[in-house]
Amino acid sequence: MPTYDYRCKACGHELELFQSMSERPKRKCPSCGKSTLERLIGTGGGLLFKGSGYYQTDYRSQSYTEGAKADKAAQSGSGKDGASKDGAASKPADKPAKSSKAADKAKD
């Protein structure tokens, strides 16, 4: 619900009220009791963005993303010597079994 500012024309009393947008404006002043209360035009509520992705600083620069891609490519390229990062030898890829025809020819 929005907050509305009111001021009494008779006594100058100012107040804020939470009201529905469809509710009619108040007219009776709670201070002096006269029906001279007027609703003021306010600046409105502030807009608050929560979370990430709303500011330019939330995104990485183009040079950073290109550098990250180059580092990733360099790391994946250095793993061809058969050793993983922790120094253990990597397993060779499983080769598919030979077909029965190739096995029969090898026995001959």
Backbone torsions as a table, in degrees:
resi	resn	phi	psi	omega
1	MET	NA	139.7	179.9
2	PRO	-77.3	159.4	175.8
3	THR	-101.0	131.0	178.4
4	TYR	-115.3	139.4	176.9
5	ASP	-95.3	138.4	178.8
6	TYR	-129.0	151.4	173.7
7	ARG	-141.0	137.2	177.9
8	CYS	-85.2	130.0	179.1
9	LYS	-72.3	-27.0	-176.6
10	ALA	-80.2	-52.3	-174.3
11	CYS	-107.7	-9.5	178.5
12	GLY	81.6	6.6	180.0
13	HIS	-65.1	134.4	179.1
14	GLU	-116.1	142.4	179.3
15	LEU	-152.5	163.4	176.3
16	GLU	-118.2	139.9	178.5
17	LEU	-131.6	139.4	171.2
18	PHE	-87.7	119.0	-177.9
19	GLN	-137.9	152.8	172.5
20	SER	-69.3	153.0	-179.4
21	MET	-67.4	-26.0	-179.4
22	SER	-88.1	-8.5	-179.4
23	GLU	-74.4	143.0	-179.7
24	ARG	-71.6	148.7	178.8
25	PRO	-63.2	146.4	177.6
26	LYS	-74.5	147.9	-179.2
27	ARG	-120.5	-27.3	-174.9
28	LYS	-91.1	126.9	-179.4
29	CYS	-75.8	129.0	179.1
30	PRO	-72.4	-17.2	-178.3
31	SER	-85.3	-54.5	-176.4
32	CYS	-102.8	-16.4	177.7
33	GLY	84.8	0.0	179.6
34	LYS	-83.1	157.1	180.0
35	SER	-91.9	52.8	-178.3
36	THR	-119.7	22.1	-179.4
37	LEU	-77.9	133.8	177.9
38	GLU	-125.8	143.8	177.8
39	ARG	-84.5	132.1	-178.8
40	LEU	-91.4	153.1	175.6
41	ILE	-84.9	117.6	-176.8
42	GLY	-98.0	175.9	179.2
43	THR	-83.2	-10.6	-179.5
44	GLY	89.4	172.2	-179.7
45	GLY	-82.2	156.4	177.5
46	GLY	-77.7	150.0	178.4
47	LEU	-99.5	122.9	-175.1
48	LEU	-120.1	119.1	177.6
49	PHE	-93.1	126.4	177.7
50	LYS	-114.1	145.6	179.2
51	GLY	103.4	-168.5	-177.9
52	SER	-112.0	162.5	176.5
53	GLY	100.8	2.4	-177.8
54	TYR	-97.7	-16.0	-175.8
55	TYR	-117.4	154.1	-179.1
56	GLN	-62.2	-31.7	-178.8
57	THR	-73.4	-10.7	178.1
58	ASP	-77.2	-13.0	-177.4
59	TYR	-110.0	145.6	178.4
60	ARG	-75.9	151.7	178.8
61	SER	-73.8	163.4	-179.4
62	GLN	-62.8	-39.3	-179.0
63	SER	-66.5	-33.9	177.7
64	TYR	-66.1	-45.4	-178.7
65	THR	-65.8	-36.4	177.4
66	GLU	-67.5	-39.6	177.6
67	GLY	-65.2	-38.5	178.7
68	ALA	-65.5	-39.3	177.5
69	LYS	-64.9	-40.4	179.3
70	ALA	-65.6	-40.6	177.8
71	ASP	-64.3	-41.2	-180.0
72	LYS	-64.7	-41.0	178.9
73	ALA	-66.1	-38.1	179.6
74	ALA	-67.3	-37.7	179.4
75	GLN	-69.8	-41.1	179.8
76	SER	-71.7	-28.1	178.8
77	GLY	-75.7	-27.9	-177.5
78	SER	-80.7	-8.9	-178.8
79	GLY	-84.3	9.5	-176.9
80	LYS	-79.7	-10.4	-177.3
81	ASP	-80.9	0.3	175.5
82	GLY	93.8	-2.9	179.0
83	ALA	-108.9	140.5	177.4
84	SER	-89.3	-176.4	-177.3
85	LYS	-62.2	-34.5	-177.6
86	ASP	-87.2	4.4	175.0
87	GLY	93.4	-7.7	-179.7
88	ALA	-79.5	146.0	179.3
89	ALA	-71.2	139.5	178.8
90	SER	-83.7	155.4	-179.8
91	LYS	-77.2	142.0	174.3
92	PRO	-72.3	153.5	-179.1
93	ALA	-67.5	142.6	178.3
94	ASP	-67.1	133.1	178.6
95	LYS	-94.9	144.5	179.0
96	PRO	-67.9	146.9	-179.7
97	ALA	-66.7	147.3	179.2
98	LYS	-69.6	150.5	178.6
99	SER	-71.5	163.1	-176.8
100	SER	-66.1	-30.8	178.6
101	LYS	-66.9	-42.3	179.8
102	ALA	-67.8	-34.7	179.3
103	ALA	-69.1	-38.9	178.9
104	ASP	-65.2	-38.9	-179.8
105	LYS	-69.9	-32.1	-179.7
106	ALA	-70.2	-28.5	179.3
107	LYS	-74.7	-27.5	-176.7
108	ASP	-72.3	NA	NA
